[in-house]
Amino acid sequence: MTMAGREPEGAVTNGAALAASLSAGIGALGLGLVVFLNELGVFEVPALYGPAGGVTGRTAAGVVIWLAAWAVLHSRWKDRSKSSGVFGLSLLLVALGVVLTFPPVWHLF
């Protein structure tokens, strides 16, 4: 590894793959938070397509969060090697995001 944190030419890096994995976790958590906060009445996410209802706005917000996270992480990590612990963090974030989308969780608050 060089002083700038980048791998030498020809070295195999895992930064781009881990950036994609972590951004998926961030997107899932973002979607879960958007759904959770919308259901608590903290803010209202508008429907983008009327017949489908509010789910269109909530999922669009989750996609925007995922794409923003992926763009930032990929641009910063694409030429670097990162710890594989990032994958475990990704799984944790996905699990938290999924839990936040379940109605029984909303009713706890």
C-alpha positions in Angstrom: 0.0 0.0 0.0 1.3 3.4 -0.8 1.4 6.5 1.4 -1.9 7.7 -0.2 -3.7 4.5 0.8 -4.0 3.2 -2.7 -2.7 -0.2 -3.9 0.1 -0.5 -6.4 -0.6 -1.0 -10.1 -2.0 -4.4 -10.9 -2.9 -5.2 -7.3 -6.4 -6.7 -6.7 -8.6 -4.4 -4.6 -11.9 -5.0 -2.9 -12.9 -1.4 -2.2 -15.5 -1.2 -5.0 -17.2 -4.4 -4.0 -17.3 -3.4 -0.4 -18.6 0.1 -1.3 -21.5 -1.6 -3.2 -22.2 -3.8 -0.2 -22.1 -1.1 2.4 -24.2 1.3 0.2 -26.8 -1.5 0.0 -26.9 -1.6 3.7 -27.1 2.2 4.0 -29.9 2.2 1.4 -31.9 -0.5 3.3 -31.5 1.3 6.6 -32.5 4.6 4.8 -35.6 3.0 3.4 -36.5 1.6 6.8 -36.0 4.9 8.5 -38.1 6.7 5.9 -40.9 4.2 6.3 -40.7 4.3 10.1 -40.6 8.1 10.4 -43.4 8.4 7.8 -45.6 6.0 9.8 -44.8 7.9 13.1 -46.0 11.1 11.4 -42.7 12.9 11.7 -42.9 13.8 8.0 -45.0 12.9 5.1 -43.5 11.4 1.9 -45.6 12.3 -1.1 -46.8 9.6 -3.5 -45.1 9.7 -6.9 -47.8 7.6 -8.6 -51.3 8.0 -7.2 -52.7 4.5 -7.8 -49.7 2.8 -6.1 -50.0 5.1 -3.0 -47.3 6.4 -0.7 -45.1 3.4 -1.2 -43.7 5.0 -4.4 -42.4 8.0 -2.6 -40.9 6.0 0.2 -39.1 3.6 -2.0 -37.9 6.4 -4.3 -36.4 8.1 -1.2 -34.6 4.8 -0.3 -33.2 4.5 -3.8 -31.9 8.1 -3.7 -30.2 7.3 -0.3 -28.7 4.1 -1.8 -27.4 5.8 -4.9 -25.9 8.7 -3.0 -24.1 6.4 -0.6 -22.9 4.2 -3.4 -21.5 7.2 -5.4 -19.6 8.6 -2.4 -18.2 5.3 -1.2 -17.3 4.0 -4.7 -15.4 7.2 -5.5 -13.5 7.0 -2.3 -12.8 3.2 -2.1 -12.5 2.1 -5.7 -8.7 1.8 -5.7 -8.3 0.6 -2.1 -8.4 -2.6 -0.1 -10.7 -2.5 2.9 -11.4 -4.8 5.9 -13.9 -7.5 5.2 -15.7 -6.4 8.4 -17.5 -3.9 6.2 -19.6 -6.8 4.9 -20.8 -7.7 8.4 -21.7 -4.1 8.9 -23.7 -4.2 5.7 -25.6 -7.2 6.9 -26.4 -5.5 10.2 -27.7 -2.4 8.4 -29.9 -4.4 6.0 -31.3 -6.3 9.0 -32.1 -3.0 10.9 -33.7 -1.6 7.7 -35.9 -4.6 7.3 -37.0 -4.6 10.9 -38.0 -0.9 10.6 -40.4 -1.7 7.8 -42.6 -4.0 9.9 -45.8 -2.6 11.4 -45.4 -4.3 14.8 -42.2 -2.2 15.3 -44.1 1.0 14.4 -46.6 0.3 17.1 -43.9 0.1 19.8 -43.6 3.8 19.5 
